[in-house]
Amino acid sequence: MKKKKKLRLKKQGYILIGVIIILIVGTFYGIKLYKEYQYKQTYEYKLTSIGYSIDDAKMLQEKTNNEILDKILNMDYNENIIKIISAKYFLLKNFDTYLEYQKKEDEKEIDDIIALVNTHAMNQWYEQKFETNLKNIETMLVNKFYYLNKDYSPKDLKNISLDYSYGEEGDNKLIEVAYNAFLDMWNKAHEEGFYFMVTSSYRTYEEQESIYEERKTSLGERKADQTAARPGHSEHQTGLVVDMTSKTEPQAEEFSESKGYAWLKEHAYEFGFIERYPEGKTYITGYEPESWHWRYVGKKAAKVIQEENITFDEYYAYYLEK
């Protein structure tokens, strides 16, 4: 009897152990299956399922949001999406516009598409209009899309001495912060053998209107738009701009080939000035290169623009407006 009881207990023990083993194995595989199920619900799995690499999927999740990820999942794999979101100046708010524009202009480089969309330069000049943000005077944007009202006039305008400018006393002015920076730059350049002369600076809305209408009458609107800003769209109205050449090379053509111009390209940013319309950037600025046109934006912005070799339009879109 005792022997049978022991055998029965032993058998029950084996059964219990077997049940425990089954429970452990079942639990293990159950957890594994559940984890697999959970993973299949993730964006990483869904994105890799349509062709994106794991690294691509991680970057897409890091740089976009669920709304955009859902849009991407409803598209076929598109290598340009990865190129767009990995671009340095990618802005999430412009994602749809980047894709639409790239589809229409598939011969363009992705970096150019990013720049054109960010700065609105994918549109016809003056097609869109935005009122200039006046909160930060030094970095206000005025171009063929951003405008100043007719009654805008900067405060603290200071006359540029005839020691540094052509015309009559009082013809040329800058707002005080730009004026002081200009003097610092002028003095440093003079120490190194250059003598810059201002040919034009602050202009009222009415003065710019007169210039533009004169060119429009003589050249037609298309040609006028290539050489002069429309009233309200001129940086000269900000009081932050000087047009200047030098005593030794007073004409724009010769100044663009001069050592003085080369000095400005290398050092102007140290004083907060930038070359506003540089060579190779007409498709962004809307203007042919103007070696004489220098805009004060402050040392911080000028340093970034210089180091990253971008226009003020690009800087404004990515660092300020975004």
Secondary structure in CASP SS format (residue, H / E / C, confidence):
PFRMAT SS
TARGET T0000
AUTHOR 0000-0000-0000
METHOD secondary structure of the structure
MODEL  1
M C 1.00
K H 1.00
K H 1.00
K H 1.00
K H 1.00
K H 1.00
L H 1.00
R H 1.00
L H 1.00
K H 1.00
K H 1.00
Q H 1.00
G H 1.00
Y H 1.00
I H 1.00
L H 1.00
I H 1.00
G H 1.00
V H 1.00
I H 1.00
I H 1.00
I H 1.00
L H 1.00
I H 1.00
V H 1.00
G H 1.00
T H 1.00
F H 1.00
Y H 1.00
G H 1.00
I H 1.00
K H 1.00
L H 1.00
Y H 1.00
K H 1.00
E H 1.00
Y H 1.00
Q H 1.00
Y H 1.00
K H 1.00
Q C 1.00
T C 1.00
Y H 1.00
E H 1.00
Y H 1.00
K H 1.00
L H 1.00
T H 1.00
S H 1.00
I C 1.00
G C 1.00
Y C 1.00
S C 1.00
I H 1.00
D H 1.00
D H 1.00
A H 1.00
K H 1.00
M H 1.00
L H 1.00
Q H 1.00
E H 1.00
K H 1.00
T C 1.00
N C 1.00
N H 1.00
E H 1.00
I H 1.00
L H 1.00
D H 1.00
K H 1.00
I H 1.00
L H 1.00
N C 1.00
M C 1.00
D C 1.00
Y C 1.00
N C 1.00
E H 1.00
N H 1.00
I H 1.00
I H 1.00
K H 1.00
I H 1.00
I H 1.00
S C 1.00
A C 1.00
K C 1.00
Y C 1.00
F C 1.00
L C 1.00
L H 1.00
K H 1.00
N H 1.00
F H 1.00
D H 1.00
T H 1.00
Y H 1.00
L H 1.00
E H 1.00
Y H 1.00
Q H 1.00
K H 1.00
K H 1.00
E C 1.00
D C 1.00
E C 1.00
K C 1.00
E C 1.00
I H 1.00
D H 1.00
D H 1.00
I H 1.00
I H 1.00
A H 1.00
L H 1.00
V H 1.00
N H 1.00
T C 1.00
H C 1.00
A C 1.00
M C 1.00
N C 1.00
Q C 1.00
W C 1.00
Y C 1.00
E C 1.00
Q C 1.00
K C 1.00
F E 1.00
E E 1.00
T C 1.00
N C 1.00
L C 1.00
K C 1.00
N C 1.00
I H 1.00
E H 1.00
T H 1.00
M C 1.00
L C 1.00
V C 1.00
N C 1.00
K C 1.00
F C 1.00
Y E 1.00
Y E 1.00
L C 1.00
N C 1.00
K C 1.00
D C 1.00
Y C 1.00
S C 1.00
P C 1.00
K C 1.00
D C 1.00
L E 1.00
K E 1.00
N E 1.00
I C 1.00
S C 1.00
L C 1.00
D C 1.00
Y C 1.00
S E 1.00
Y C 1.00
G C 1.00
E C 1.00
E C 1.00
G C 1.00
D C 1.00
N C 1.00
K E 1.00
L E 1.00
I E 1.00
E H 1.00
V H 1.00
A H 1.00
Y H 1.00
N H 1.00
A H 1.00
F H 1.00
L H 1.00
D H 1.00
M H 1.00
W H 1.00
N H 1.00
K H 1.00
A H 1.00
H H 1.00
E H 1.00
E C 1.00
G C 1.00
F C 1.00
Y C 1.00
F E 1.00
M E 1.00
V E 1.00
T E 1.00
S E 1.00
S C 1.00
Y C 1.00
R C 1.00
T C 1.00
Y H 1.00
E H 1.00
E H 1.00
Q H 1.00
E H 1.00
S H 1.00
I H 1.00
Y H 1.00
E H 1.00
E H 1.00
R H 1.00
K H 1.00
T H 1.00
S H 1.00
L H 1.00
G C 1.00
E H 1.00
R H 1.00
K H 1.00
A H 1.00
D H 1.00
Q H 1.00
T H 1.00
A C 1.00
A C 1.00
R C 1.00
P C 1.00
G C 1.00
H C 1.00
S C 1.00
E H 1.00
H H 1.00
Q H 1.00
T H 1.00
G C 1.00
L C 1.00
V E 1.00
V E 1.00
D E 1.00
M E 1.00
T E 1.00
S E 1.00
K C 1.00
T C 1.00
E C 1.00
P C 1.00
Q C 1.00
A H 1.00
E H 1.00
E H 1.00
F H 1.00
S C 1.00
E C 1.00
S C 1.00
K H 1.00
G H 1.00
Y H 1.00
A H 1.00
W H 1.00
L H 1.00
K H 1.00
E H 1.00
H H 1.00
A H 1.00
Y H 1.00
E H 1.00
F H 1.00
G C 1.00
F E 1.00
I E 1.00
E E 1.00
R C 1.00
Y C 1.00
P C 1.00
E C 1.00
G C 1.00
K C 1.00
T H 1.00
Y H 1.00
I H 1.00
T H 1.00
G C 1.00
Y C 1.00
E C 1.00
P C 1.00
E C 1.00
S C 1.00
W C 1.00
H E 1.00
W E 1.00
R E 1.00
Y E 1.00
V C 1.00
G C 1.00
K H 1.00
K H 1.00
A H 1.00
A H 1.00
K H 1.00
V H 1.00
I H 1.00
Q H 1.00
E H 1.00
E H 1.00
N C 1.00
I C 1.00
T C 1.00
F H 1.00
D H 1.00
E H 1.00
Y H 1.00
Y H 1.00
A H 1.00
Y H 1.00
Y H 1.00
L H 1.00
E H 1.00
K C 1.00
END
